[in-house]
């Protein structure tokens, strides 16, 4: 007996730290209820050990009352707490009820309080102890109230075990082992208590209560789960809770495309008026697009557009087939996510990208265009001329370059003002564009100097076209703010062996321009292919 009593005290010392740890983790659902349950086990074990000590070693224990069964009656304070605490722990651990309302806690507290009142008043009715006294030579059997308490406690424990078993069967593999260990551990105290109250233990344990050691095994399993399985750190959430709380709609159908289940998010989408959900309703009656999607075996995701009260809703739909163990199709799961917000963001982003592209094009145009005349500028001229020179060399085709310069432009600005000068520059730019082919490139080189690149044109063809341009431009009348007529001088050079690159071509055209200026302006000259300074002189 001394060894048995010592084992009970050791059991108290072993389980108490686990209760303290659970209370320190009470922010985790189920931890506080677990701590209360283990404290109940501790008190049960301690009170039972003190009762046995008082019986076996009279005088060792101080007399706290005149009742020789004081510690025996006191142990039921812990006993009545354990079943409801265990049920609350399982409800929170599995996620079936994360928050336990005060009404539920009050309901679970009523019966333990009534039992404790029945024990306190037992001397007047004997409904709990049934006349049990020490040193009478008989075992504790218990009265009607004791057995009613036992039945109620086992009902709570059985309910909790069923919930825990259901969780084990549906939990993810990561949490299944944790739940299975708890379920196996919970069986131990139940078996130990049944052996005790049914007096099925062999001698010399037949009159002893081994329930605390069953709870010691349960607490040991919990401690192992804390150390190895993330218990009280990685707490599970029931899959049903997840499905009910996620914002995505979940639709489950059978193989005949009839509705089996809708989660709350899906009901808000398809039953906005609050109509009752009816299992067996054809999917086509609610969302024909889903029924059409089911007929296409190779389609697992798509996007749908719904009209709900004049509001367009965009849905992303993912379909997963449900199969039995033989691989036969038994239904479908559709997960529907409202992507309306993303669509609006996507549209806004697309609009912004288009604006950015237009801005980029505008900036690019500003970078390569002369802001006054709208012609290309020098930045665009140089790479374009290099490209056209390479093409002419590759294809063996002619390429002519014309450099134009307005005559007496400085005097015009000094006499009539820069506003009139700008008007003349714009007019020349417009005339150049109007008289150019689509392949030609008209540029403002700087100041009153312009350049015209003419691919596929010989120097004679270029001379004819620039002469026509000079004739048309000379007809422009800038009165009354400006002069009546303005002219320009031009020099033309064609790609040849003497000027095959951009620098040589420009130099030849410039020399022809200077020759036109020196000859009296208002004329077009062409650089000679043989190196002579002037091939043709034209005065308009």
C-alpha angles and dihedrals in degrees: 000000000000090000091049092051091047090051089053092053090047089051089056092051091048099049100039096074090054089055091050090050091051092052090051088055094047092127086075113083110257097015096101093048089049090052091051090049093051091046087054089053090048093052092045091051095043095047091047091050091050091049092052090046091052091049097046099037109034113197094024094091117059114242108252094177140352092260112101088201094053096117092040091055091042094057089069088070085073095036096058092048097055103069098049091041090050091050092049090048092053093046091054097037094053093042096239089123115011095177119041110208122226089244091059092046090050091050091050090049097053098074097046090051091050091050092051090049089050090052093048091051096039094112088068099047109013090214093134109034094027092216095310113165134171121262094019093118096241134104125246109268102164133221132259093282091053093052092044088053090048092051093049092048093050090049090057092045092048091050091051092047091052091051090048091049091050089051091051091053094050103031124108116264090253091062100028094083091049092051093044092054091052092049093051090046091051090057092062100069091041092056092044093051094046090052089049101049092041090052090231095139118111122241131308090028097047095105096037131092112235094175093106090060090052088054089047088060091049092050089047089055089050091050090050090050090050091052101039111016104042094251112176086012103059104036119184127237117211113248091229089057091051093050091048095048104039117104093228118092116243120200122184120195135177127236090276092056094251121143116261101169143351125196119223093264091054091047090055088053100045102024102039093155091060096253115169117262114243118199112225095037110141112252089227089066091061105028117004091187090067091052090050090049091054091057090059105073095190094055113091100157138023143148125255134193119216130188111217114177093328093313119115115226122193116208132192108211126199120186127203124183121232113220134182125228090278092055095251118147110252102167148313138266117210120194112197122193123191105233097169091115091050090049091053090048090047091051091047090048092049090050090048091049090051090050090048090050091050089047090048091051090047091050090047090050090048089050094052101029130079105239094216104046101021090231123130114274133226092273090063095037099064100053090040092053091047090052093049092047090053091049093049091049092047096045097035092235128142123258126189130194123202125195115196128191126185113241119243091351094153092056090049091053092046093049104036102022136249093282090065089043090055090050090054092049091051091048092052091048091051091048091051092051092046092052097043131095121236091258094050120098119214117196139176103227095190139301109352094340121107134182130208121195112202115187118196090020127117120217090258092052090046091049091054094049096046090047089055089048091053091049093052094044093049088060092062111109116209097182142158094028094031143021123303096240137012126194136192136207121227139194124199130198129179127208110267141145090278096054110022098149136057097261095049092043092052092047091053093048091047091051090052089049092051089049089054091050092048091049092059105282126251092089146093124237131187124213111241117244090224092058098263114143096237133029101165134013120196126181121191 
